[in-house]
Amino acid sequence: MDLKTYLSQKHGLMAQLCREIGAHAPDVSRWASGHRPIPIEYAAPIEKATQGQVTRQEMFPEKWQIIWPELVEQQ
């Protein structure tokens, strides 16, 4: 699922995610809306904080194999 869908599931998820990954709400909102790209350094923390509901593959569909080759081996 994408970040926008994840955050729309339940009230308070934005604040919880921001705390867990150490990001500011306006930044996360811009990432979720697509106005700004998700910084690569936040991809793994987002995946962990969402318990795999938002994956690195979904956040970076065109280049995840290059960034995280270990994920290719896991499939």
C-alpha positions in Angstrom: 0.0 0.0 0.0 1.2 3.5 -0.5 2.0 6.0 2.2 -1.1 8.1 1.6 -3.4 5.1 1.9 -1.7 3.9 5.0 -2.1 7.3 6.7 -5.7 7.6 5.8 -6.7 4.4 7.6 -6.9 5.7 11.1 -6.7 9.1 12.9 -3.4 9.6 14.6 -1.2 7.5 12.3 0.6 10.6 10.9 1.7 11.6 14.4 2.7 8.1 15.4 4.7 7.6 12.2 6.4 11.0 12.6 7.5 10.1 16.1 8.7 6.6 15.1 10.8 7.8 12.1 11.9 11.2 13.5 10.3 13.3 10.7 8.1 16.4 10.8 4.4 16.1 9.9 4.6 18.6 7.1 7.3 16.6 5.4 5.5 13.3 5.8 2.3 15.0 4.4 4.2 16.2 1.3 5.7 12.7 0.8 2.3 11.1 1.1 0.6 13.6 -1.3 3.4 13.1 -3.9 4.4 16.8 -3.7 7.9 15.7 -2.6 9.7 12.4 -3.0 10.3 10.3 0.0 14.0 10.6 0.9 15.7 7.2 0.6 17.0 7.3 4.1 13.4 7.2 5.4 12.3 4.2 3.4 13.5 1.5 5.7 12.3 3.3 8.9 8.8 3.8 7.2 8.7 0.2 6.3 9.5 -0.9 9.8 7.2 1.7 11.5 4.3 0.5 9.3 5.1 -3.1 10.0 5.6 -3.8 6.3 2.3 -2.3 5.2 4.2 0.3 3.2 7.2 -1.4 1.6 10.4 0.0 0.1 9.4 -1.7 -3.2 6.1 0.3 -3.2 7.8 3.6 -2.3 10.5 3.2 -5.0 9.0 0.9 -7.6 11.4 1.8 -10.4 14.7 1.6 -8.5 14.4 -0.5 -5.3 16.3 -3.4 -6.9 19.3 -1.0 -7.4 19.1 0.6 -3.9 18.4 -2.6 -2.0 19.8 -5.6 -3.9 19.3 -7.7 -0.8 15.5 -7.5 -1.3 15.8 -9.1 -4.7 17.4 -12.1 -3.1 14.6 -12.4 -0.6 12.0 -12.8 -3.2 
